[in-house]
Amino acid sequence: MMVSLRRLCLVAGLLLPMPLLAAPPAYQPLVDDLSRVAPTLDPVVLTHAVAAMQCAVNHGATPAQRLAVIDFSLPSSERRLWIFDLQRGRLLLKDFVAHGNGSGENQATRFSNVEGSHQSSLGLFRTAESYSGKHGYSLRMDGLEPGVNDLARERAIVIHPADYVNPAWIATQGRIGRSQGCPAVRPEVARMVVDSLKGGQFMFSWYPDQQWLQSSAYLNCESGRVATLVASRSGN
């Protein structure tokens, strides 16, 4: 009987061992847990969100209790905001969220860090203090990515309630209303959103923008840059 090529190679010592598979990242169990409670959230988006957050924490940022994820690759006529309780692995909310009127109609395709652009911003944010302003009970936040979202506070990009975040508009206009760049939410859920996210939680806004994907310090977890950015925010 003819000896197989594989056996011949083994005998001759020519068959190299199979390469070991790369170990999954340390944050993968969290991604898996959150995927189970949010099966409609694109796993690629969720993985990027968790990876960016974990990169910040690994380089000195204070761990958060909750994470909000906005998938701006989805139209505004779909529920594209997810809020997770990280400690319990629970989904707290899946709901509608507005994008800026400068970013597009039903579909957001343009994003900016420029004041007056009325466009939404991408990237990793840290939530801050709640307050009562012209839109009611609202939440300030700080963008963590220079040139991408770090002017959020100067631009007054906040989470606030808005009557135009109304799913009833979809039947007549094909979309919900738009903001001036803020991730506005329905008045019915606004207090819950603000209370869940205030005080140093993470928020991650996603869109497959190639320039951002290639240059983001957090998405690519560039240790030197991220450590410097985290230290600059902590005052060290």
N, C-alpha and C positions, 0 to 999 in steps of 0.2 A: 504494500500500500504506500502511496506517495505521502511523504511526511509534509505537513503543512508548512507554509512559509513562516508562520509565527513560531512554530516549534524549532525550525532551523535557526531563526534569529535568536531565540532564547538560548539554544545550545551554543551558538557562536558568541553569545554575550553582546549582541548587537541591538537588542530591543531596549530602548530607554524606558525608565519608569514613567508612568503617567504623572503629569505635573499635578501638584496639590492645588485644589481649588482655594481661591482666596477666601479668607475668613469673612463672614458677614460683618458689617460695621456694628459698633457697640449699640448704636441707636436703633438697629433693626427690630428688636422686640417691641419697642414703643410704636414704630411704624405698623407692625403687624397687629398690635392691639387696637390702634386707632382705626386701621383699615376695617377691622371686623365690625366696629360700631358705626362706620361711615362708608359703607360699600359703594356709594355713588361718587365719592371723591376720588378723582384720578390718582392712582397710587404713585405716579411720577410726581405729581404736584405735592402730595403729602410727604413723600420722601424728601423732596427738596426743602420743604418747610421744616421738617424735623431736623434734617441735617444742618441747615443754616442756624437754627436755634441751638442745637447741641454744640456747633462750632463756637458760637458766642460763649456758651456756658463753659466749655472746655478751656477757654482762654480768659476766664476771670469774671464773666457776667454772672449775676445772681440768678440761680434757677427760678423758673416761673412755675406757677400752679396751673395756669391755663394758656392755651394757644388758640388764636384765631387764624383761619386760613381763608383767603379770598382767591377764587380762581377766575381771573378776569378773561381767561380764554373762553369762558361760557358767556352767553348773552345775558343781559339784565333781566330778561323774561324768565330766567331759571333761578332757582335758589342756589346761590354760589358762595355763601358765607357759612363756614362751619366754626363752631366754638367747642373746644375740647377741655374737659377736666383731666389734666395730665396725671394727677395723683390717683384718681380712681379709674382712669381709662374709659371715661364716659363721654358721649356726645351730648352737649348741653343745648345746642341749637343748630339748626340748618335753616337758613332764611335768605330773603332777598337783600341785596345791597346795591346802592347806586354807584355809578362812576361819573366822572366829570363830563360836562357837556362838550369840552374840548377834546375828549378822548374818542368820541364816536357816538353813533346813534344807539341801536340796541346792542351792538358789539363794540367793545372798547378795543382800539387798535393803536392808539397813540398815548404815550405816557411821558410825564415831564416832572422836573424838580423846580421849574421856573415859576416865580410868582406872577400871577395874572394869566397863566396859560389855561386855567380852568381844566387841567388834565389831572387824572389820577397818577399816583406814583407807585412804583413796584418796590419789592424788596422787603427786608426785615425791619420791623418797627418795634419799639418798646412803648407800651402804654404808660400814661402818667396820671395826672390828677383829673378828677371829675369836677365839673363846675356847672352853674346855671347861667346860660347866656341867651342870645337872641333866638336860638333854636330850641331852648329849653335845656333839659338835663343832658349834658354832653361830656365828652372825654377827649382830653388832649393826648397827643402822642408824639414821640420823637423818632425820626428816621435814623437808622444806624448806618446807612450806606452813603458815603460821600459822593456827591454828584448825581445820586439816584433818588434819594428821598430825605436827605439830611436837612432840607429847608422846610420840612413839614410844619414845624411850629411857627416859623416866620410866615408861612403861607396860610396859617390858620386852618390847616388840614386836621379835622377832628371827626370823631364819630358823634353823630347827632341824629335826633329823630327828624323825619321829614314826611309831610303828607303825600308828597309825590312818589314816595316809595310805596306804590299802591298797585298790587297785582291786578286790580280791576282795570287799570289803564291798558293792560296787555291786549285785551280783546279789541280795543278801539285804536290804539296807537302802535301796537306791536312791541311795546317796551314799557318799563316803568319810567318814572321821571329821572332826570339827571341833576347832579349837584354842580358845584363850582370846583370840584376836585375832591370833596370829602366822601368817605365811605358811609354815606347816610343810610339809615335803616328805618324800618316801619315804626311809627309811634307806639304801636302795640307791644313791641319787644324792646324798645330803646332802653328803658330803665334796666331791664334784665341784662342787656348787652353791656351797658356801661358798668353796672355793678360787678358783672362777671370779669370784666377786663381791666378795671382801674387798678392802679397801684403796682405797675411794673410787670405786666404780663407781656407776652410776645404776640405780634401780629405779622403775618406774612402774606404779601400780595403777589400773585403769580401771573405771568403771561410769558409765552415762549419768545421773548425778545432776545435775539442772538447776541447782541452787544452786551446786554446785561448778564446773560448766562456766562459769557466768556470772561467778563471783567469783575464780577462780584466777588469781593474778598470772602464773603460768608458762604456763598454757593461753592466756591472752590477751596474754601477753608485754608486760606493763605495765612499760616500761623503768625508770621511777623506783622502783617497788616492788621489782622484781627486783634492781636494782643495790644497793639498800639491804639486801635480804635476803642477797645474796651477800657483800657487804662485812661484814655483821654476823657471818657464819659464818667469814670468813677472819681476823677480828680487826682489820680495818682501821678 
